[in-house]
């Protein structure tokens, strides 16, 4: 009931699979696939036409396998997300705030990510950066990018593309 009205999503589910294969003692390649089952506005349960898909290629370089004194592992992620979240909005064009709040967009996204893990001991600090480049849409862009309304991501350039930075620490629970 607030302004702006956000997509109130409950019970969203993601299902995925990820696999790797070594191609060199220090280098491995992999891939992932994910299905996002989105629920409708204020609803509990899956809305079929909102289902989104992601595929990605992954690469990892473990510097410790080249030099035993190294403490870094680097990851590269290149993926494509087919977004259908716009279908849960009941035919209404969502504002940028609503899209952010509901993690939905009218545009498919090319994701490019890079991460570093620092492996000095039992605790693993990491830093990850991901850039989402909006590419295609299955929605008429005249309905999405309206004069005086929400600008198209391509019009905004790099500053209008979503960037994510994650900083954290990982470790094993005994």
N, C-alpha and C positions, 0 to 999 in steps of 0.2 A: 504493500500500500504506500510505500515511500516514493519520493521523487528523486532520482529517476527510479522507475520500477525495474528491479533486477530480475534476471532469470533465477528463480528459486529452485535449485536442483537438489533432489534428494535421491540417495541410493544409486549414484552413478558407479558403473563398474568398468574396469579395464582388464582385458585378458590379453596375454602376450606370450611370445616365445622368443628366446635368444640363444644363439649358439656361436661358438668360436672353433677355429681349427688353426693349429700352428703351421706356419709356412716357412719359418726359420726359427732357430732357438730363441731369438729375441723378439720375433715379430709374429703376430697372429691376426687373422682376418675373421670377421664374423658378420652376422646379420641379425636383424630382429623384425618381428611383425607384431602389431598390436591392434586390437579392436577396442574402441571406446563406445560403450553402450550408454547413451545419454538419456536422462529422464526429462520429461516435459516440464514446463513452467508450473511450479507448485504441485507437481505430481510425484508419486512414488512409483517407480517402475520404468521400464525401458520404453522409449518411443522409437520404433524401428527406423523411421526415415531420418532420425538424428544420428544414426550410427556413423562413426568416423573410423578411418583406417590409417595406420602409419607403417611404413616400411623404411628400413635404414641399413646402411652398410657401416660396419664398425672396424676399426683398426687399432691395435695396441702395440706399442714399442716398450719393452721392458729393458731399460738401460743396465740393470743389474746383470743381465745375461751377457752383456758385452764387456762391462767393467765391474768386477765384484765390489768395488768401492762406491759405485753409483747408488743413489737413493731415490731415483725418479722413474716413474712409469707414466708414459704419455698415451692419451687416447684421442682418436679422431672419430667423429660421428657425422655421417652425411645421410639425411633422411628426407622423406616426403610424406606429408600428412594430407590426406583427403578429408577435408572438413565438411561435415553435413550438419553441424550444430545450428546453423541458421534455420533449419526446418522445425526446431522446437519453439520458435518465437511466434507461432500462429500467424504467419504471413506478414508480420510487422518487422521493419528494419530496426535493428538494435543499435543503440548509441554505443560509442566507444567504451563507456563505463559499464554498460550492460554486457558487452562482449567480454571485457576483462573479468567482470564478476562471475560470469558463467563459463569462462574459458571456451568461448565459441567465436567463430568468425565466418564470414561469407567466402573467404579466400582460402584456397589450398596453400600450404606453406612448405617451402624448402628449408629444412633445418640443417645448420652447420654448427657443429660443436667441437670444442677442444677442451681437454681436461688434463691436469697434472696431479699425480699422487706422489707424495713424499713419504718414503718408506724407511725411516730411520730406526724403527723398532716395532713395539707392539701396537702403537697408535699411528694411524695414517691420516695426516692432514691432506686435504685436497682443495683444488681450485678448479672450477668449471665455468666456461663461458659458452653460451649458445646464442646464435642469431637466427631468427625466423624471417625468411624473405617471402612475403606474400606473392603468389604467382597467379594462378588461374582461379576462376570462379565459375560455378555452375548457375549463378544468379545473374540476371541482367544488371550490368554495372550502373546503368541509369537509375536503377532502384536502390543501389547501394551508395553510390557516390553522387549525391545530389547537390546542386548549386545552393550555396548558403548553408549546407548541412555538413555531414561528415565527409572529409576529403578522402580520396582514394589513396591507399598506401603508396602507390607508385608516384603520386604527386608530391608526397612528403619526403621521398628519398630515404636514405639510410636512417635518419633520425626518427622516421615514422615506423621502422621495423622493430618488432619486439626483441629486446636483448635480455638474457637472463644470466645472472652471475650467481653461482653457488659456492659458498665457502663452508667447509666443515671438517669434521674429524670422524674417522671410522675406526673401529676396533672390534676385537672379538670379545664376546661375553663368555666368561668362564663358568 
